Amino acid sequence: MNILNMSSNLLPGCRRTLLIALSSCALSVCVIAQQPSNDPLPDIPSLMLEVEQHQRASEAIQKNYLYHEDARREDEHGRVTERQEYDVFWLNGVEIHKLTRKNGRDLTPEESRKEDERIDKEVSKAKERKRNADEKGQSTDSHGHEEVTVSRFLLLGRFTNPRREMINGRSTIIVDYVGDPKAATKNRLEDVIRNLAGTIWIDEQDRAIMRLEGHFVNNYKVGAGLFMNIKKDTSFSVAQKKINDEVWLPSELSGKGSARLLLFVNFTGAVHVADSQYRRFKTSATILPGVSTVDENKPVDGDTSTPAIAPPQ
């Protein structure tokens, strides 16, 4: 289960390598005036293993979906400094964020060409990383980056304080997580996880993550801060929603604080990501100009807008 990799390119590695992550910017939820069940709560380790299994099973359905992502970055005063919009879809087994607009304008033809080239290279590299990881027997995400399983989570920290609430009419199990800073780790991702504390909301019927929030309990540095530098109390939240009554997909992500990862992530302030316009679709080998094949563009979740990716003319 990859909790930290549910983000756009504005916050890579922090929406599927902690479905990797966590926020003082709490997302509002509608609590229905219904009483939760009095049934005994499930065993937490067993519950989290079920969540992991359901997450993996749902990926086959997720690959049939396309959605729109709107990401903006704000400075410490709340001023928007950058805004990017993406089409998110799966291509040859790789989850892709295709940039479509920057700071309120469409890409130029040259920018679109470069974005298509970037996607081609990204897919090629991801498939190579995946092959290498498979040869080593490693569990990886769609980009070939190593994942952390629930079994490892249980060694890196503790899930505690289970409770049940009714949220949006659905029975929800809520558990807290705190990492053990002394736990032995195998890679940098595990180093990150053992420095996190947060809360996870789980849909009890579907065993799916509805929402998670968390923060870094200490300053986190790699390479004396030259490679990665995340300030203490930097926080994040991730939310998913059930789409078309069949699959849970990302709906919101927020991050607040100060983080730097080489040239890829560098912000002091906040990042906000909103996902919408979910559509079922199927493709041939690729979704690039001249070779797209869209078998189904039926909008779901009440969306009636024009498909973000259309068949070639």
Protein Blocks (a to p, Z undefined) as FASTA:
>chain_A
ZZklcccfklghilmgopadcdfkdcdddddfbdddfbdcddfklmmmmmmmmmmmmmmm
mmmpccddddddddfkopafbdcddddddeehiacdddfbgghiacdfklmmmmmmmmmm
mmmmmmmmmmmmmmnopacdfkopacddfklmmmnmccehiacddeehiacddddddddf
kbccfbfklmmmmmgccdddddfklopafbdcdddfbdcdehhhlmpccdehiacddddd
dehhlaccdfbdcdeddddehjlbccehddddddehiacddddfbccehiaccfbfcdee
hiabdcfbdcdZZ
